[in-house]
Amino acid sequence: MHLHILGICGTFMGGLAALACEAGHKVTGCDANVYPPMSTQLEQLGIELIEGWSPDQMALKPDLYVVGNVVSRGNPLMEAILNAGAAYTSGPQWLQQHVLQGRPVLAVAGTHGKTTTTAMLAWILEDQGLQPGYLIGGVPQNFPTSARLGKADGPFIIEADEYDSAFFDKRSKFVHYRPRVAILNNLEYDHADIFPDLAAIETQFHHLVRTVPSEGRLIVNAREEALTRVLARGCWSPVQSFGARKEEPGMLRARGEPHAFDVLRGSLRIARVEWALAGEHNQLNALAALAAAESMGISVEAGAASLGRFEGVRRRMELRGEVGGIKVYDDFAHHPTAIRTTVEGLRRRIGPNERLLALFEPRSNTMKLGTMKAQLPWALEEADLSFCHQGGLGWDARAALAPLGDKAQVADDVPTLVRQVMAQVRPGDHLLCMSNGGFGGIHDLLLRSLAARA
């Protein structure tokens, strides 16, 4: 079967393309913005990528168009598909019917940490010999690709996004997955372009809860009041909680420091994780992954040993290079809470006399709308200096960051932002670049500028 995928360079649709290719389908695809790392991965798989939405792509005559949620009515190619009466479906629906059906599915949901937790869980099951399939919304360092089919009857781990499925299916993607085990990692307001408030997102999470079988399992962050409200609406599956700060029998907790922590069940220490990651948020991600792995018969002790060999995910505190004692990192953080936890995580890792310079672009749909602009000073308060790219925003980033005083600068384009950073940077600094997009290639621009100055 020939599939033509619209919006192929999104992390979900790109992973779906890799799965379809592995299953033996012919795959082509198009998108408006083709950029690494997903474009690189797809090209390595031999998938033809077409820039833009020209109706000329109808000449490919695929058997089925798989439509991503970046496509809306008025899109020239989509209008041509509708006018021709051609066959089309959403990405989540195709995945459920052709990959997930009949397999034990483990879904990882939450506002933050989905990609890292999904990668952790996939690695634990792989390291313990279960040969899982997976679809991860990023490029995991322990695997060559972000998605694979795995053993035909083995478990499948999927990053479960609450974003809508397609312009013709406004249900959240994760409603299609019908997981046996669902991780509810955390829940905050996000996706302001489609959800009016947090209560609307809680409703979608409860739709997910309704799909988990009574013999399945829900793994829930006990710190999250929003998740408590979700379960209060009705729950038909056993619940394994994690993350509470107080001792509770049966609950998984973490106690430790950067790069090492103890896993406790109540007050009893049952395992220790020693790894390269840092930050309390990663400890919580690990607890969720360990609990999900335990539901598949893997002991917490064995899972903790596997996490010691976990290498992380690209664009999650990824060191892109170092010049003259100055390190440049890339991270996917874009929600204010994610920015804050990322900054805090790096702050704990660096020396007491080393500076942290935070560079970020408010690129997500939520941030572009300015819904959370008031939270940005709080998100960046632990950075020594902050630099914001405000290109394409409909709100004033300078006014939003005014509470930070001279610790924050704003630029209308990436080259200007690089010049601002270069005027301030000095040996020993850590440059943390945060965006859910390509950020105009800022990482390479910084490294080249640093090399030229050196």
LINGI-V825180 format. One line per field, one symbol per residue. psi: psi as a letter, one per 40 degrees, with the letter a starting at -180 (. if undefined). Layout:
BEGIN
psi = ???
END
This chain:
BEGIN
psi = hhhhhhfdeiddddddddddddeeihhiiiidhhiiedddddddefhhhhhafhedededfidhhhhieehiiehddddddddefihiiidddddddeddheihhhhhiidieddddddddddddddeeefiiihhfahhdeidieiidahdeiihhhhhheiididegeiidededfidhhhgdihihifeeehdidddddddddddddehideaihhhheehddddddddehheiihhiieidihhhehhiihaihehiihihbehheihhhaeiiidddddddddddddddeeehiddddddddeeheaiiegfhheihhfehihihiehdiddddddddddddddiideiihhhhihgdiddddeedfdeeddddedeidiihhheheieihddddedeebeehiiieidddddddddediiieihhhhhieaefffdddddddddddd.
END
